[in-house]
Amino acid sequence: MSGGDTLLDVKDLKIWYPIHAGVFLRHVGDVRAVDGISFTIREGETLGLVGESGCGKTTVGKGIMRLVDITSGTLDFHRRSGEVVDLVPLGRKAMRPIRGEIQMIYQDPYSSLNPRWSVADIVAEPLRVHQPKLTLKERDEKVGWLLEKVGLTAEQAHRYPHEFSGGQRQRVGIARALSTNPRLLIADEPVSALDVSIQAQVINLLQDLQEEFGLTYLFIAHDLSVVEHISHRIAVMYLGNMMEIGPSRTLYEEPLHPYSRALLSAVPVPDPAAKRPDRVELEGEVPSPLAKPSGCPFRTRCPLAEPACAEATPPLVEVKPDHFVACPVVTDAL
């Protein structure tokens, strides 16, 4: 399933971290981690979010979970009841029932599990919060069922995280995320801390669970080969802004934005002797989010940059069906 109705509609999302300095801690600037991005996540699809380290991918995921403060924008979430709720103005108490429908799989399975709790306690904790009417027996039965769904056994519920391998710990994290029967799962680089031999197993597990439970994923990663394998659509970020969004196959076969081309041309190939005539090498360093360039944030490294690129941040423009790009130079040439 490649996606149906909109599940989450993100509009002009900004997440800025204020910087204070001096004796009186005056506000002297902002880190523009996410600087006005818009996209949608459709029910039943996997949207891959890619970009270099520090571009704001994880901050987007935390913003949707409301784990960080939102500077401005809207997050319209379509709940299971049919109600559409903007998550931005909600406080901690109002967010609690919604968090049962939006869960997160964290990057590091070594630090995201409480070492003092057994696996049974870790997986059962969301059930205590979101399904308090369950009896102890019903909760234990559901914990065992969840562990078996992710490839573990019910007998392993009474072990502790240190008794498991990295891949098994990540499966525990997935079981915990599934315990509330969520509609949207935010997977924040869920395989980057695992051995390559284990990564494929976890990715295949996520795909099997999506098919069985009708899950929707926001899959955050920097490994483009992994994203290509699991995603229906891909969104490319650079320095807090969205550069390009399109169907996975289209974006990989014909990337339009200069940054997308450079990112995809850097994907390693199995043959070290193979020539890469299409390799795009970028010059310079990524600017600091403290002092972003005016206009298009990529213009200081872009081979197609024109003087007009410094005037305003380019909006995403649909150039082909369901394929959006934020580059006037590219859109004018099409």
C-alpha positions in Angstrom: 0.0 0.0 0.0 1.5 3.3 -1.1 -0.7 5.6 1.0 -4.3 6.9 1.0 -5.9 9.7 2.9 -3.8 12.3 4.7 -2.8 11.2 8.2 -0.6 14.2 9.2 -0.4 17.6 7.5 2.6 19.6 8.4 2.4 23.3 7.4 5.2 25.9 7.7 6.8 24.1 10.7 9.5 26.1 12.5 11.5 24.9 15.5 14.0 27.5 16.6 16.2 27.1 19.7 16.9 30.5 21.3 20.4 31.4 22.3 21.1 33.5 25.4 24.4 35.1 26.4 25.8 37.7 28.7 25.3 38.4 32.4 21.6 39.1 31.8 21.2 36.2 29.4 19.9 38.3 26.6 18.4 36.7 23.6 21.2 37.0 21.0 20.1 34.6 18.3 18.4 31.4 17.3 19.4 28.0 16.0 17.0 27.5 13.1 16.8 23.7 13.3 13.6 23.5 11.3 12.9 26.6 9.3 9.4 26.5 7.7 8.9 23.1 6.2 5.6 21.6 4.8 4.7 18.1 3.9 2.0 15.4 4.3 2.1 11.8 5.5 -0.5 9.6 4.0 -2.2 6.7 5.7 -0.5 3.4 5.2 2.7 4.8 3.5 6.3 5.2 4.5 7.7 8.7 4.0 11.5 8.6 4.1 13.2 11.8 5.5 16.8 12.1 4.5 19.6 14.7 4.7 23.0 15.3 6.1 23.7 15.1 9.9 22.4 18.3 11.5 19.9 19.2 8.9 16.9 18.9 11.3 15.5 15.5 10.6 15.4 14.2 14.2 14.0 17.6 15.4 11.1 17.2 12.9 10.3 13.8 14.5 10.5 15.2 18.1 8.4 18.2 17.0 5.6 15.9 15.8 5.8 14.0 19.1 5.7 17.3 20.9 8.9 16.5 22.7 10.3 19.9 21.8 8.6 23.3 21.7 7.2 24.5 18.3 8.1 28.0 17.3 5.3 28.3 14.7 3.3 26.3 12.2 0.6 23.6 12.4 0.6 19.9 12.8 -2.9 18.6 11.8 -3.3 15.0 12.8 -6.2 12.9 11.7 -7.2 10.8 14.7 -8.7 7.3 14.6 -12.0 8.9 15.7 -12.1 11.0 12.6 -11.3 14.2 14.5 -8.5 16.5 13.1 -6.4 18.0 15.8 -3.6 20.6 15.6 -0.9 19.3 17.9 1.0 22.6 18.2 -1.1 24.3 20.9 -1.8 21.2 23.0 -0.3 20.9 26.4 1.1 17.8 28.1 -2.2 16.6 29.4 -4.0 17.1 26.1 -1.3 15.3 24.2 -1.3 12.2 26.4 -4.2 10.3 24.7 -2.9 11.3 21.2 0.5 9.9 22.0 -1.2 6.5 22.0 -1.7 7.0 18.3 1.8 8.4 17.6 4.8 6.5 18.8 8.5 6.7 18.2 11.3 4.1 17.7 14.5 5.6 18.9 18.0 5.5 17.2 20.0 3.9 20.0 18.6 0.7 21.4 21.3 0.8 24.1 20.2 4.0 25.7 16.4 4.0 24.9 15.6 1.1 27.2 15.7 1.4 31.0 18.5 -0.9 32.2 16.8 -1.4 35.6 13.5 -2.6 34.1 12.8 -6.0 32.7 11.5 -6.3 29.1 8.0 -7.0 30.5 8.0 -3.7 32.4 9.4 -1.8 29.4 6.8 -3.1 27.0 3.9 -2.9 29.5 4.6 0.7 30.6 2.6 2.3 27.7 -0.2 -0.2 28.4 -0.4 1.0 32.0 -0.7 4.6 30.8 -3.1 4.2 27.8 -5.0 1.1 28.7 -5.3 1.2 32.5 -8.3 -1.1 32.6 -6.3 -4.1 31.6 -5.8 -6.7 34.3 -2.3 -7.8 35.1 -3.0 -11.2 33.3 -4.3 -9.4 30.2 -1.2 -7.1 30.2 1.2 -10.0 30.6 -0.5 -11.8 27.7 -0.3 -8.8 25.5 3.4 -8.3 26.3 4.1 -11.9 25.3 2.0 -11.5 22.1 3.9 -8.3 21.2 7.3 -9.9 21.8 6.4 -12.8 19.5 5.2 -10.3 16.8 8.7 -8.8 16.7 10.5 -12.1 16.6 11.3 -12.6 20.3 9.6 -15.1 22.7 7.2 -14.6 25.6 9.7 -16.3 27.8 12.2 -13.5 27.2 9.9 -11.0 28.9 11.6 -11.4 32.3 15.1 -10.7 31.0 16.8 -7.3 31.2 18.1 -5.2 28.3 21.8 -6.1 28.9 21.0 -9.7 28.2 20.1 -8.9 24.6 22.0 -8.1 21.4 21.6 -4.7 19.7 19.1 -6.1 17.2 17.1 -7.8 19.9 17.0 -4.6 21.9 15.7 -2.7 18.9 12.9 -5.3 18.6 12.0 -4.6 22.2 11.8 -0.9 21.3 9.5 -1.8 18.4 7.3 -3.9 20.6 7.0 -1.1 23.1 6.0 1.3 20.3 3.4 -1.1 19.0 1.8 -1.7 22.4 -0.6 1.2 22.1 -1.8 0.2 18.6 -0.5 3.5 17.0 -1.5 4.9 13.6 1.8 6.7 13.0 5.3 5.4 13.9 8.2 7.8 13.8 11.4 5.7 13.2 14.4 7.9 14.0 17.3 6.1 12.3 16.2 2.8 13.8 19.0 0.7 12.2 22.0 3.1 12.1 23.4 1.7 15.5 23.1 -1.9 14.3 25.4 -4.2 12.4 24.8 -4.3 8.7 23.9 -8.0 8.9 21.1 -7.1 11.4 19.8 -4.0 9.6 18.0 -6.0 6.9 16.3 -8.1 9.5 14.9 -5.1 11.3 13.9 -3.3 8.1 12.0 -6.5 6.9 10.3 -6.7 10.3 9.1 -3.1 10.0 7.7 -3.8 6.5 6.0 -7.0 7.7 4.4 -5.1 10.7 3.3 -2.3 8.4 1.5 -4.8 6.1 -0.1 -6.7 9.0 -1.3 -3.7 11.1 -1.7 -1.0 8.4 1.0 1.2 10.0 2.2 4.5 8.7 5.9 5.4 9.0 8.0 8.6 9.1 11.3 6.9 8.5 14.2 9.2 9.3 17.7 8.1 8.1 20.9 9.2 6.4 21.6 5.8 4.8 20.0 6.4 1.4 20.1 2.7 0.3 18.0 1.8 3.4 15.5 4.6 2.7 15.1 3.5 -1.0 14.3 0.0 0.1 11.5 0.9 2.6 10.0 4.2 1.5 7.1 5.0 -0.8 8.0 8.7 -1.0 11.2 10.5 0.0 11.6 14.0 1.4 15.1 15.6 1.2 16.1 18.2 3.9 19.0 20.6 4.0 19.8 23.0 6.8 16.2 23.1 8.2 14.5 23.4 4.8 12.8 21.0 2.4 14.5 20.7 -0.9 12.6 18.0 -2.7 9.7 15.5 -2.1 8.7 12.8 -4.5 8.0 9.1 -5.1 10.9 6.9 -4.1 11.7 5.5 -7.5 11.2 8.8 -9.3 13.5 10.6 -6.9 16.2 8.0 -7.1 16.1 7.7 -10.9 15.7 11.4 -11.7 16.5 13.7 -8.8 15.9 17.3 -9.8 17.2 19.5 -7.0 21.1 20.0 -7.1 21.4 18.9 -3.5 19.4 15.7 -4.1 21.6 14.9 -7.1 24.8 15.4 -4.9 23.3 13.3 -2.1 22.3 10.4 -4.3 25.6 10.4 -6.2 27.4 9.9 -3.0 25.7 6.5 -2.3 28.4 3.8 -2.2 28.4 1.2 -5.0 29.4 -2.5 -4.4 32.3 -2.4 -6.9 35.1 -0.1 -5.6 36.7 -0.1 -9.1 33.5 1.2 -10.8 33.7 4.7 -12.3 31.1 7.2 -11.2 30.7 9.7 -14.1 27.6 11.1 -12.5 29.3 11.9 -9.2 28.5 15.4 -8.0 31.0 16.9 -5.6 29.9 19.9 -3.5 32.4 22.6 -2.5 32.6 24.3 0.9 31.1 23.4 4.2 27.5 23.3 5.5 26.7 26.7 6.9 25.8 27.0 10.6 22.1 27.1 11.4 23.1 30.1 13.6 23.9 32.1 10.5 22.0 30.7 7.6 22.4 32.2 4.2 19.6 34.5 3.0 17.2 33.0 0.4 17.9 29.4 -0.5 20.0 27.8 2.2 21.8 25.7 -0.4 22.9 28.6 -2.6 26.4 28.9 -1.1 27.3 25.4 -2.4 25.0 25.1 -5.4 26.4 24.8 -8.9 23.3 26.4 -10.4 23.0 29.3 -8.0 22.0 32.7 -9.4 21.9 36.2 -7.7 18.1 35.9 -7.3 18.6 32.8 -5.1 19.7 35.1 -2.3 16.4 37.1 -2.2 13.8 34.6 -0.9 13.5 31.0 0.3 12.1 29.1 -2.7 8.8 27.3 -2.1 8.1 23.7 -3.0 6.6 23.6 -6.5 4.9 20.6 -8.1 6.8 19.9 -11.3 5.4 16.4 -12.0 2.6 14.5 -10.4 3.3 14.2 -6.7 6.9 15.5 -7.3 7.9 18.8 -5.6 11.1 20.7 -5.8 12.2 24.0 -4.2 14.5 25.4 -6.9 13.3 28.1 -9.3 16.3 27.5 -11.6 15.2 23.9 -12.0 11.5 24.6 -12.3 12.1 27.4 -14.9 14.2 25.0 -17.0 11.4 22.3 -17.1 
